[in-house]
Amino acid sequence: KDQPELRGQEVSVPDLSDGPSGPVVISLPATRCTATTVDHLREVLSTHPGMTEVQLRLMTRASTTVMKLDDRLRVTPSGALFADLKQLLGPGCLAG
């Protein structure tokens, strides 16, 4: 009976509401900003509705433009959302 054992009297979900806040910023090279990509991005965002603003950072060699997306595309930040975005746009899409 040398099996590890974990005992507890109470289990609770941590309150993360005081965690980091601010917009979800998606980075995308301007050359990849096509109608198809925008449609897919809209689909991904709409499957994770919430209260957090989303910004799109379009990058060219010469400049970077940051746009606030429509309030109807606000999201709930989550691992699932970030995984969907990375699958659609690549692993660097959420990098600062």
MOPAC internal coordinates of N, CA, C and O (Angstrom, degrees):
PM7 1SCF
backbone

  N    0.0000 0     0.00 0     0.00 0    0    0    0
  C    1.4541 1     0.00 0     0.00 0    1    0    0
  C    1.5287 1   110.57 1     0.00 0    2    1    0
  O    1.2310 1   120.41 1  -136.00 1    3    2    1
  N    1.3222 1   116.83 1    44.00 1    3    2    1
  C    1.4588 1   121.62 1   179.60 1    5    3    2
  C    1.5248 1   111.62 1   -95.62 1    6    5    3
  O    1.2310 1   120.32 1  -143.82 1    7    6    5
  N    1.3066 1   117.00 1    36.18 1    7    6    5
  C    1.4623 1   121.80 1   178.91 1    9    7    6
  C    1.5236 1   110.28 1   -84.95 1   10    9    7
  O    1.2310 1   119.92 1   -40.34 1   11   10    9
  N    1.3471 1   117.77 1   139.66 1   11   10    9
  C    1.4671 1   119.18 1   175.70 1   13   11   10
  C    1.5251 1   110.38 1   -60.79 1   14   13   11
  O    1.2310 1   120.96 1   -31.50 1   15   14   13
  N    1.3026 1   115.76 1   148.50 1   15   14   13
  C    1.4547 1   121.09 1  -175.88 1   17   15   14
  C    1.5256 1   109.07 1  -138.31 1   18   17   15
  O    1.2310 1   120.84 1   -39.27 1   19   18   17
  N    1.3027 1   115.99 1   140.73 1   19   18   17
  C    1.4615 1   121.11 1   177.19 1   21   19   18
  C    1.5161 1   107.62 1  -125.87 1   22   21   19
  O    1.2310 1   121.12 1   -54.58 1   23   22   21
  N    1.3149 1   115.46 1   125.42 1   23   22   21
  C    1.4595 1   120.09 1  -179.60 1   25   23   22
  C    1.5182 1   109.33 1  -121.29 1   26   25   23
  O    1.2310 1   120.93 1   -36.96 1   27   26   25
  N    1.2934 1   115.82 1   143.04 1   27   26   25
  C    1.4564 1   120.50 1   177.45 1   29   27   26
  C    1.5088 1   109.78 1  -151.36 1   30   29   27
  O    1.2310 1   121.13 1   -21.53 1   31   30   29
  N    1.3100 1   115.44 1   158.47 1   31   30   29
  C    1.4515 1   119.40 1   178.86 1   33   31   30
  C    1.5158 1   111.67 1  -105.25 1   34   33   31
  O    1.2310 1   120.94 1   162.09 1   35   34   33
  N    1.3157 1   115.81 1   -17.91 1   35   34   33
  C    1.4547 1   118.36 1  -176.17 1   37   35   34
  C    1.5233 1   109.01 1  -151.92 1   38   37   35
  O    1.2310 1   120.86 1   -39.39 1   39   38   37
  N    1.3138 1   115.95 1   140.61 1   39   38   37
  C    1.4564 1   121.84 1   175.42 1   41   39   38
  C    1.5150 1   107.12 1  -121.99 1   42   41   39
  O    1.2310 1   120.70 1   -47.62 1   43   42   41
  N    1.3213 1   116.27 1   132.38 1   43   42   41
  C    1.4663 1   118.95 1   178.38 1   45   43   42
  C    1.5166 1   109.56 1  -139.66 1   46   45   43
  O    1.2310 1   121.17 1   -23.52 1   47   46   45
  N    1.3111 1   115.36 1   156.48 1   47   46   45
  C    1.4537 1   122.28 1   177.36 1   49   47   46
  C    1.5199 1   107.77 1   -89.81 1   50   49   47
  O    1.2310 1   119.48 1   -50.55 1   51   50   49
  N    1.3276 1   118.59 1   129.45 1   51   50   49
  C    1.4653 1   119.26 1  -179.46 1   53   51   50
  C    1.5254 1   111.50 1   -66.41 1   54   53   51
  O    1.2310 1   120.72 1   -34.13 1   55   54   53
  N    1.3211 1   116.23 1   145.87 1   55   54   53
  C    1.4571 1   122.03 1   177.29 1   57   55   54
  C    1.5204 1   107.81 1   -85.50 1   58   57   55
  O    1.2310 1   120.78 1   -69.12 1   59   58   57
  N    1.3157 1   116.11 1   110.88 1   59   58   57
  C    1.4551 1   120.84 1  -178.19 1   61   59   58
  C    1.5199 1   112.28 1  -100.72 1   62   61   59
  O    1.2310 1   120.18 1  -170.78 1   63   62   61
  N    1.3192 1   117.26 1     9.22 1   63   62   61
  C    1.4578 1   120.16 1  -175.80 1   65   63   62
  C    1.5236 1   112.70 1   -65.53 1   66   65   63
  O    1.2310 1   119.96 1   157.38 1   67   66   65
  N    1.3241 1   117.69 1   -22.62 1   67   66   65
  C    1.4567 1   120.20 1   178.05 1   69   67   66
  C    1.5204 1   111.82 1   -92.21 1   70   69   67
  O    1.2310 1   120.49 1  -170.62 1   71   70   69
  N    1.3304 1   116.66 1     9.38 1   71   70   69
  C    1.4548 1   120.93 1  -179.32 1   73   71   70
  C    1.5155 1   111.14 1   -72.88 1   74   73   71
  O    1.2310 1   121.11 1     9.04 1   75   74   73
  N    1.3149 1   115.49 1  -170.96 1   75   74   73
  C    1.4520 1   119.72 1  -178.27 1   77   75   74
  C    1.5259 1   110.58 1   -58.23 1   78   77   75
  O    1.2310 1   121.20 1   -41.46 1   79   78   77
  N    1.3116 1   115.30 1   138.54 1   79   78   77
  C    1.4548 1   118.80 1   178.63 1   81   79   78
  C    1.5126 1   108.21 1  -126.26 1   82   81   79
  O    1.2310 1   121.23 1    -6.13 1   83   82   81
  N    1.2924 1   115.25 1   173.87 1   83   82   81
  C    1.4504 1   120.09 1  -178.63 1   85   83   82
  C    1.5059 1   109.42 1   125.38 1   86   85   83
  O    1.2310 1   120.71 1    -5.54 1   87   86   85
  N    1.3041 1   116.25 1   174.46 1   87   86   85
  C    1.4605 1   119.25 1  -175.56 1   89   87   86
  C    1.5243 1   112.48 1   -72.06 1   90   89   87
  O    1.2310 1   121.31 1   -23.48 1   91   90   89
  N    1.3224 1   115.09 1   156.52 1   91   90   89
  C    1.4551 1   121.38 1   167.89 1   93   91   90
  C    1.5267 1   105.12 1   -84.55 1   94   93   91
  O    1.2310 1   120.52 1   -58.09 1   95   94   93
  N    1.3265 1   116.61 1   121.91 1   95   94   93
  C    1.4646 1   120.96 1  -177.82 1   97   95   94
  C    1.5271 1   108.65 1  -108.59 1   98   97   95
  O    1.2310 1   121.22 1   -59.43 1   99   98   97
  N    1.3253 1   115.27 1   120.57 1   99   98   97
  C    1.4588 1   122.13 1  -179.73 1  101   99   98
  C    1.5208 1   107.84 1  -105.43 1  102  101   99
  O    1.2310 1   120.48 1   -56.14 1  103  102  101
  N    1.3256 1   116.69 1   123.86 1  103  102  101
  C    1.4652 1   121.47 1   179.26 1  105  103  102
  C    1.5205 1   109.64 1   -99.30 1  106  105  103
  O    1.2310 1   121.36 1   -43.96 1  107  106  105
  N    1.3362 1   115.01 1   136.04 1  107  106  105
  C    1.4576 1   120.17 1  -176.83 1  109  107  106
  C    1.5220 1   109.39 1  -149.04 1  110  109  107
  O    1.2310 1   120.03 1   -50.65 1  111  110  109
  N    1.3410 1   117.55 1   129.35 1  111  110  109
  C    1.4642 1   118.54 1   173.00 1  113  111  110
  C    1.5315 1   109.00 1   -61.86 1  114  113  111
  O    1.2310 1   120.38 1   -43.20 1  115  114  113
  N    1.3157 1   116.88 1   136.80 1  115  114  113
  C    1.4667 1   120.85 1  -176.80 1  117  115  114
  C    1.5254 1   111.70 1   -56.98 1  118  117  115
  O    1.2310 1   120.11 1   149.63 1  119  118  117
  N    1.3195 1   117.40 1   -30.37 1  119  118  117
  C    1.4657 1   120.57 1  -179.61 1  121  119  118
  C    1.5297 1   112.35 1   -67.15 1  122  121  119
  O    1.2310 1   120.06 1   159.57 1  123  122  121
  N    1.3253 1   117.49 1   -20.43 1  123  122  121
  C    1.4718 1   121.11 1   178.81 1  125  123  122
  C    1.5187 1   112.56 1   -93.61 1  126  125  123
  O    1.2310 1   120.17 1   178.73 1  127  126  125
  N    1.3206 1   117.28 1    -1.27 1  127  126  125
  C    1.4647 1   121.31 1  -177.35 1  129  127  126
  C    1.5271 1   109.55 1   -85.37 1  130  129  127
  O    1.2310 1   121.31 1  -102.08 1  131  130  129
  N    1.3332 1   115.10 1    77.92 1  131  130  129
  C    1.4628 1   121.76 1   179.77 1  133  131  130
  C    1.5222 1   109.40 1  -103.41 1  134  133  131
  O    1.2310 1   120.76 1   -13.05 1  135  134  133
  N    1.3184 1   116.15 1   166.95 1  135  134  133
  C    1.4679 1   120.52 1   179.11 1  137  135  134
  C    1.5268 1   110.56 1   -58.32 1  138  137  135
  O    1.2310 1   120.21 1   139.71 1  139  138  137
  N    1.3240 1   117.20 1   -40.29 1  139  138  137
  C    1.4664 1   121.01 1  -179.94 1  141  139  138
  C    1.5237 1   110.97 1   -64.45 1  142  141  139
  O    1.2310 1   120.44 1   134.57 1  143  142  141
  N    1.3280 1   116.76 1   -45.43 1  143  142  141
  C    1.4666 1   120.52 1   179.29 1  145  143  142
  C    1.5185 1   110.88 1   -62.79 1  146  145  143
  O    1.2310 1   120.43 1   137.43 1  147  146  145
  N    1.3251 1   116.78 1   -42.57 1  147  146  145
  C    1.4673 1   120.73 1   179.33 1  149  147  146
  C    1.5235 1   110.52 1   -62.99 1  150  149  147
  O    1.2310 1   120.08 1   138.52 1  151  150  149
  N    1.3325 1   117.45 1   -41.48 1  151  150  149
  C    1.4720 1   120.45 1   177.76 1  153  151  150
  C    1.5249 1   110.97 1   -61.94 1  154  153  151
  O    1.2310 1   120.42 1   135.42 1  155  154  153
  N    1.3292 1   116.79 1   -44.58 1  155  154  153
  C    1.4688 1   120.06 1   179.18 1  157  155  154
  C    1.5261 1   111.00 1   -65.62 1  158  157  155
  O    1.2310 1   120.39 1   141.37 1  159  158  157
  N    1.3226 1   116.86 1   -38.63 1  159  158  157
  C    1.4607 1   120.57 1   177.95 1  161  159  158
  C    1.5236 1   110.44 1   -62.68 1  162  161  159
  O    1.2310 1   120.46 1   136.88 1  163  162  161
  N    1.3161 1   116.72 1   -43.12 1  163  162  161
  C    1.4708 1   121.08 1   178.08 1  165  163  162
  C    1.5314 1   110.36 1   -60.06 1  166  165  163
  O    1.2310 1   120.51 1   138.40 1  167  166  165
  N    1.3330 1   116.64 1   -41.60 1  167  166  165
  C    1.4717 1   120.69 1   178.70 1  169  167  166
  C    1.5275 1   111.06 1   -62.17 1  170  169  167
  O    1.2310 1   120.65 1   133.94 1  171  170  169
  N    1.3309 1   116.37 1   -46.06 1  171  170  169
  C    1.4723 1   120.40 1  -179.58 1  173  171  170
  C    1.5204 1   110.22 1   -61.23 1  174  173  171
  O    1.2310 1   120.25 1   131.56 1  175  174  173
  N    1.3264 1   117.13 1   -48.44 1  175  174  173
  C    1.4611 1   120.37 1  -177.83 1  177  175  174
  C    1.5226 1   111.40 1   -63.15 1  178  177  175
  O    1.2310 1   120.32 1   141.19 1  179  178  177
  N    1.3279 1   117.00 1   -38.81 1  179  178  177
  C    1.4685 1   119.30 1  -177.12 1  181  179  178
  C    1.5264 1   112.55 1   -71.46 1  182  181  179
  O    1.2310 1   119.86 1   163.02 1  183  182  181
  N    1.3310 1   117.88 1   -16.98 1  183  182  181
  C    1.4709 1   119.57 1   176.84 1  185  183  182
  C    1.5268 1   112.37 1   -85.42 1  186  185  183
  O    1.2310 1   120.30 1   177.62 1  187  186  185
  N    1.3379 1   117.03 1    -2.38 1  187  186  185
  C    1.4669 1   121.88 1   178.62 1  189  187  186
  C    1.5319 1   109.49 1  -129.93 1  190  189  187
  O    1.2310 1   119.71 1  -123.97 1  191  190  189
  N    1.3367 1   118.16 1    56.03 1  191  190  189
  C    1.4738 1   120.27 1  -174.23 1  193  191  190
  C    1.5220 1   112.21 1   -64.84 1  194  193  191
  O    1.2310 1   121.38 1   -30.61 1  195  194  193
  N    1.3232 1   114.96 1   149.39 1  195  194  193
  C    1.4602 1   119.76 1   179.03 1  197  195  194
  C    1.5079 1   111.07 1  -175.17 1  198  197  195
  O    1.2310 1   121.12 1    25.18 1  199  198  197
  N    1.3269 1   115.46 1  -154.82 1  199  198  197
  C    1.4652 1   121.75 1  -174.63 1  201  199  198
  C    1.5320 1   113.65 1  -109.86 1  202  201  199
  O    1.2310 1   119.78 1   177.55 1  203  202  201
  N    1.3281 1   118.03 1    -2.45 1  203  202  201
  C    1.4618 1   120.84 1  -174.15 1  205  203  202
  C    1.5246 1   111.44 1   -89.80 1  206  205  203
  O    1.2310 1   121.70 1   -50.45 1  207  206  205
  N    1.3226 1   114.35 1   129.55 1  207  206  205
  C    1.4636 1   121.44 1   178.57 1  209  207  206
  C    1.5237 1   110.53 1   -63.13 1  210  209  207
  O    1.2310 1   121.06 1   -32.34 1  211  210  209
  N    1.3325 1   115.59 1   147.66 1  211  210  209
  C    1.4627 1   121.46 1   175.87 1  213  211  210
  C    1.5253 1   108.34 1  -118.53 1  214  213  211
  O    1.2310 1   121.09 1   -46.36 1  215  214  213
  N    1.3185 1   115.53 1   133.64 1  215  214  213
  C    1.4624 1   121.27 1   175.97 1  217  215  214
  C    1.5221 1   108.52 1  -120.21 1  218  217  215
  O    1.2310 1   121.27 1   -36.30 1  219  218  217
  N    1.3323 1   115.17 1   143.70 1  219  218  217
  C    1.4587 1   121.43 1   177.37 1  221  219  218
  C    1.5239 1   108.29 1  -111.15 1  222  221  219
  O    1.2310 1   120.80 1   -57.98 1  223  222  221
  N    1.3277 1   116.08 1   122.02 1  223  222  221
  C    1.4646 1   121.97 1   178.88 1  225  223  222
  C    1.5289 1   107.31 1  -102.25 1  226  225  223
  O    1.2310 1   120.71 1   -72.90 1  227  226  225
  N    1.3390 1   116.24 1   107.10 1  227  226  225
  C    1.4605 1   121.81 1   178.10 1  229  227  226
  C    1.5204 1   108.72 1   -93.86 1  230  229  227
  O    1.2310 1   121.30 1   -51.54 1  231  230  229
  N    1.3253 1   115.13 1   128.46 1  231  230  229
  C    1.4612 1   119.72 1  -174.21 1  233  231  230
  C    1.5232 1   111.16 1  -117.72 1  234  233  231
  O    1.2310 1   121.19 1   -45.90 1  235  234  233
  N    1.3290 1   115.33 1   134.10 1  235  234  233
  C    1.4578 1   122.47 1   169.34 1  237  235  234
  C    1.5206 1   106.77 1  -122.15 1  238  237  235
  O    1.2310 1   120.53 1    -3.71 1  239  238  237
  N    1.3217 1   116.59 1   176.29 1  239  238  237
  C    1.4694 1   118.67 1   177.28 1  241  239  238
  C    1.5154 1   110.98 1   -62.78 1  242  241  239
  O    1.2310 1   120.90 1   144.39 1  243  242  241
  N    1.3244 1   115.87 1   -35.61 1  243  242  241
  C    1.4643 1   120.40 1  -173.35 1  245  243  242
  C    1.5239 1   114.05 1   -88.39 1  246  245  243
  O    1.2310 1   120.16 1   151.91 1  247  246  245
  N    1.3338 1   117.30 1   -28.09 1  247  246  245
  C    1.4643 1   118.01 1  -173.63 1  249  247  246
  C    1.5202 1   111.88 1  -157.45 1  250  249  247
  O    1.2310 1   122.23 1    -9.58 1  251  250  249
  N    1.3212 1   113.33 1   170.42 1  251  250  249
  C    1.4614 1   121.80 1   174.43 1  253  251  250
  C    1.5182 1   107.57 1  -129.35 1  254  253  251
  O    1.2310 1   120.83 1   -48.10 1  255  254  253
  N    1.3266 1   116.01 1   131.90 1  255  254  253
  C    1.4588 1   121.64 1   178.90 1  257  255  254
  C    1.5189 1   108.30 1  -118.83 1  258  257  255
  O    1.2310 1   120.37 1   -51.47 1  259  258  257
  N    1.3287 1   116.90 1   128.53 1  259  258  257
  C    1.4628 1   121.38 1   178.65 1  261  259  258
  C    1.5206 1   108.14 1  -108.63 1  262  261  259
  O    1.2310 1   121.26 1   -53.31 1  263  262  261
  N    1.3356 1   115.20 1   126.69 1  263  262  261
  C    1.4622 1   121.07 1  -179.88 1  265  263  262
  C    1.5203 1   110.04 1  -120.96 1  266  265  263
  O    1.2310 1   120.61 1   -43.86 1  267  266  265
  N    1.3128 1   116.43 1   136.14 1  267  266  265
  C    1.4646 1   121.78 1   173.75 1  269  267  266
  C    1.5203 1   106.89 1   -82.46 1  270  269  267
  O    1.2310 1   120.63 1   -52.07 1  271  270  269
  N    1.3281 1   116.40 1   127.93 1  271  270  269
  C    1.4580 1   120.08 1   179.14 1  273  271  270
  C    1.5234 1   110.45 1   -80.65 1  274  273  271
  O    1.2310 1   121.14 1   -17.97 1  275  274  273
  N    1.3106 1   115.42 1   162.03 1  275  274  273
  C    1.4587 1   123.04 1  -179.19 1  277  275  274
  C    1.5262 1   111.11 1   -53.14 1  278  277  275
  O    1.2310 1   120.64 1   -37.30 1  279  278  277
  N    1.3238 1   116.38 1   142.70 1  279  278  277
  C    1.4677 1   121.01 1  -179.86 1  281  279  278
  C    1.5257 1   112.33 1   -59.70 1  282  281  279
  O    1.2310 1   119.79 1   157.07 1  283  282  281
  N    1.3262 1   118.00 1   -22.93 1  283  282  281
  C    1.4700 1   120.39 1   177.99 1  285  283  282
  C    1.5245 1   111.59 1   -69.82 1  286  285  283
  O    1.2310 1   120.39 1   168.25 1  287  286  285
  N    1.3309 1   116.87 1   -11.75 1  287  286  285
  C    1.4634 1   121.26 1   179.50 1  289  287  286
  C    1.5225 1   112.41 1  -104.98 1  290  289  287
  O    1.2310 1   120.31 1  -161.07 1  291  290  289
  N    1.3259 1   117.01 1    18.93 1  291  290  289
  C    1.4704 1   119.74 1   175.48 1  293  291  290
  C    1.5247 1   109.09 1   -64.80 1  294  293  291
  O    1.2310 1   120.82 1   -28.39 1  295  294  293
  N    1.3277 1   116.04 1   151.61 1  295  294  293
  C    1.4645 1   121.18 1  -171.90 1  297  295  294
  C    1.5215 1   112.23 1  -130.44 1  298  297  295
  O    1.2310 1   121.83 1   -10.71 1  299  298  297
  N    1.3220 1   114.11 1   169.29 1  299  298  297
  C    1.4575 1   122.49 1   167.58 1  301  299  298
  C    1.5216 1   106.27 1  -104.90 1  302  301  299
  O    1.2310 1   119.74 1   -70.00 1  303  302  301
  N    1.3377 1   118.10 1   110.00 1  303  302  301
  C    1.4661 1   119.33 1  -179.95 1  305  303  302
  C    1.5269 1   110.43 1   -60.73 1  306  305  303
  O    1.2310 1   120.92 1   -47.76 1  307  306  305
  N    1.3104 1   115.85 1   132.24 1  307  306  305
  C    1.4661 1   120.64 1  -179.93 1  309  307  306
  C    1.5185 1   108.67 1  -159.80 1  310  309  307
  O    1.2310 1   121.29 1   -15.56 1  311  310  309
  N    1.3006 1   115.14 1   164.44 1  311  310  309
  C    1.4548 1   119.94 1   175.68 1  313  311  310
  C    1.5155 1   111.77 1   -59.07 1  314  313  311
  O    1.2310 1   120.59 1   142.65 1  315  314  313
  N    1.3379 1   116.48 1   -37.35 1  315  314  313
  C    1.4626 1   120.52 1  -179.85 1  317  315  314
  C    1.5323 1   110.90 1   -65.17 1  318  317  315
  O    1.2310 1   120.42 1   136.78 1  319  318  317
  N    1.3326 1   116.80 1   -43.22 1  319  318  317
  C    1.4683 1   120.30 1   177.61 1  321  319  318
  C    1.5208 1   110.03 1   -60.96 1  322  321  319
  O    1.2310 1   120.53 1   130.78 1  323  322  321
  N    1.3330 1   116.60 1   -49.22 1  323  322  321
  C    1.4575 1   120.01 1  -176.85 1  325  323  322
  C    1.5256 1   111.00 1   -63.12 1  326  325  323
  O    1.2310 1   120.00 1   142.91 1  327  326  325
  N    1.3327 1   117.60 1   -37.09 1  327  326  325
  C    1.4657 1   120.96 1   177.47 1  329  327  326
  C    1.5261 1   110.38 1   -64.56 1  330  329  327
  O    1.2310 1   120.37 1   136.88 1  331  330  329
  N    1.3352 1   116.89 1   -43.12 1  331  330  329
  C    1.4667 1   120.57 1   178.87 1  333  331  330
  C    1.5281 1   111.05 1   -62.65 1  334  333  331
  O    1.2310 1   120.49 1   137.63 1  335  334  333
  N    1.3326 1   116.67 1   -42.37 1  335  334  333
  C    1.4661 1   120.38 1   179.45 1  337  335  334
  C    1.5274 1   111.03 1   -64.55 1  338  337  335
  O    1.2310 1   120.43 1   137.18 1  339  338  337
  N    1.3246 1   116.77 1   -42.82 1  339  338  337
  C    1.4658 1   120.26 1  -179.87 1  341  339  338
  C    1.5205 1   111.25 1   -66.42 1  342  341  339
  O    1.2310 1   120.53 1   144.42 1  343  342  341
  N    1.3323 1   116.60 1   -35.58 1  343  342  341
  C    1.4588 1   119.82 1   178.12 1  345  343  342
  C    1.5253 1   110.17 1   -66.11 1  346  345  343
  O    1.2310 1   120.20 1   140.27 1  347  346  345
  N    1.3197 1   117.23 1   -39.73 1  347  346  345
  C    1.4610 1   121.56 1  -178.94 1  349  347  346
  C    1.5257 1   112.22 1   -74.81 1  350  349  347
  O    1.2310 1   120.53 1   134.57 1  351  350  349
  N    1.3337 1   116.59 1   -45.43 1  351  350  349
  C    1.4648 1   120.66 1  -168.00 1  353  351  350
  C    1.5263 1   114.93 1  -111.61 1  354  353  351
  O    1.2310 1   120.25 1   172.31 1  355  354  353
  N    1.3260 1   117.12 1    -7.69 1  355  354  353
  C    1.4610 1   119.81 1  -179.68 1  357  355  354
  C    1.5137 1   111.90 1   104.54 1  358  357  355
  O    1.2310 1   120.41 1   -19.35 1  359  358  357
  N    1.3378 1   116.82 1   160.65 1  359  358  357
  C    1.4611 1   121.29 1  -172.99 1  361  359  358
  C    1.5248 1   114.79 1   -65.78 1  362  361  359
  O    1.2310 1   119.39 1   159.20 1  363  362  361
  N    1.3154 1   118.77 1   -20.80 1  363  362  361
  C    1.4597 1   120.68 1  -178.06 1  365  363  362
  C    1.5138 1   114.82 1   -91.47 1  366  365  363
  O    1.2310 1   120.08 1  -175.17 1  367  366  365
  N    1.3310 1   117.46 1     4.83 1  367  366  365
  C    1.4692 1   119.68 1  -173.16 1  369  367  366
  C    1.5229 1   113.43 1   -69.15 1  370  369  367
  O    1.2310 1   119.61 1   161.94 1  371  370  369
  N    1.3224 1   118.34 1   -18.06 1  371  370  369
  C    1.4629 1   120.75 1  -179.26 1  373  371  370
  C    1.5191 1   112.01 1  -108.87 1  374  373  371
  O    1.2310 1   120.36 1  -175.64 1  375  374  373
  N    1.3079 1   116.92 1     4.36 1  375  374  373
  C    1.4635 1   120.49 1  -179.98 1  377  375  374
  C    1.5204 1   109.79 1   -72.96 1  378  377  375
  O    1.2310 1   121.03 1   -35.86 1  379  378  377
  N    1.3186 1   115.64 1   144.14 1  379  378  377
  C    1.4555 1   120.81 1  -179.93 1  381  379  378
  C    1.4799 1   110.45 1   -66.54 1  382  381  379
  O    1.2310 1   120.10 1   180.00 1  383  382  381

